[in-house]
């Protein structure tokens, strides 16, 4: 009987916890680093969608070092670009990120590193 009560209580608690965590309207404030990662990834995606080569973009914000690391690579099914194309993409994405960071006083001095793998 004790096992049944324990199991029932556990199930009820798990269900209640999942119901609370599924609330998309729950208040949440992301950190600047979290917000910046999503904002920059979306900004890069929007500005590079017209390029002939589709890119996969990964943005990492290293808060302790005040650094943004952007990794670019061809999307699935895309061929590897030439060195000139890669250099163009790196410089273009660096400019996109630098301009976005310059829009906010708290992010103007953040270091930007873009690489193509």
C-alpha positions in Angstrom: 0.0 0.0 0.0 2.9 2.4 0.8 4.4 1.7 -2.6 1.1 2.6 -4.3 0.7 5.8 -2.3 4.4 6.8 -3.1 3.9 6.0 -6.8 0.7 8.0 -6.9 2.3 11.0 -5.2 5.3 10.9 -7.5 3.1 10.8 -10.6 1.0 13.7 -9.4 4.1 15.8 -8.6 5.7 15.0 -12.0 2.5 15.9 -13.9 2.1 19.2 -11.9 5.7 20.1 -12.6 5.3 19.5 -16.3 2.1 21.5 -16.5 3.9 24.5 -14.8 7.0 24.2 -17.1 4.8 24.1 -20.2 3.3 27.5 -19.6 4.7 29.6 -22.4 3.3 32.8 -20.8 5.3 32.3 -17.6 7.4 35.4 -16.8 11.1 34.9 -17.8 13.9 37.4 -18.4 16.8 36.1 -20.4 20.3 37.3 -19.5 22.0 39.7 -21.9 24.2 36.8 -23.1 21.2 34.6 -23.8 19.3 37.4 -25.6 22.4 38.3 -27.6 23.0 34.8 -28.8 19.5 34.5 -30.2 19.4 38.0 -31.6 22.7 37.7 -33.4 21.9 34.2 -34.8 18.6 35.5 -36.2 20.2 38.7 -37.5 22.9 36.7 -39.4 20.3 34.3 -40.7 18.1 37.1 -42.0 20.9 39.0 -43.7 22.5 35.9 -45.3 19.4 34.2 -46.6 19.8 35.8 -50.0 23.3 34.4 -50.5 23.7 31.6 -53.0 25.2 29.3 -50.4 23.0 28.4 -47.4 24.8 28.5 -44.1 24.6 26.9 -40.8 25.3 29.5 -38.1 26.2 28.8 -34.4 26.6 31.8 -32.1 28.3 31.4 -28.7 28.5 34.2 -26.2 31.3 33.9 -23.7 30.2 36.2 -20.9 33.4 36.0 -18.8 35.6 37.1 -21.7 33.1 39.5 -23.2 33.4 37.7 -26.5 31.1 36.5 -29.3 32.2 33.4 -31.3 30.4 32.8 -34.6 30.9 29.5 -36.4 29.8 29.2 -40.0 29.6 26.1 -42.1 27.7 25.0 -45.2 24.2 23.8 -44.6 23.4 20.2 -45.2 23.8 19.3 -48.9 25.8 22.4 -49.8 29.2 22.1 -51.3 32.2 23.6 -49.6 32.9 27.2 -50.8 36.2 28.4 -52.2 38.6 30.3 -50.0 37.6 33.6 -51.5 33.9 32.8 -50.8 34.7 31.8 -47.2 36.8 35.0 -46.6 33.9 37.1 -48.0 31.4 35.3 -45.7 33.6 35.7 -42.6 34.2 39.4 -43.2 30.5 40.0 -44.0 29.3 38.2 -40.9 31.9 40.0 -38.8 30.5 43.3 -40.0 26.9 42.2 -39.4 27.8 41.2 -35.8 29.9 44.3 -35.1 27.1 46.6 -36.3 24.6 44.8 -34.1 26.8 45.0 -31.1 27.5 48.7 -31.7 23.8 49.4 -31.3 23.9 48.9 -27.5 26.2 50.7 -25.1 26.7 47.6 -23.0 28.0 45.5 -26.0 30.2 47.9 -27.9 33.4 46.5 -26.5 32.6 42.9 -27.0 35.2 41.0 -29.1 34.0 39.2 -32.2 35.5 36.1 -33.7 34.0 34.5 -36.8 35.3 31.3 -38.3 34.3 28.9 -41.1 34.7 25.2 -40.5 
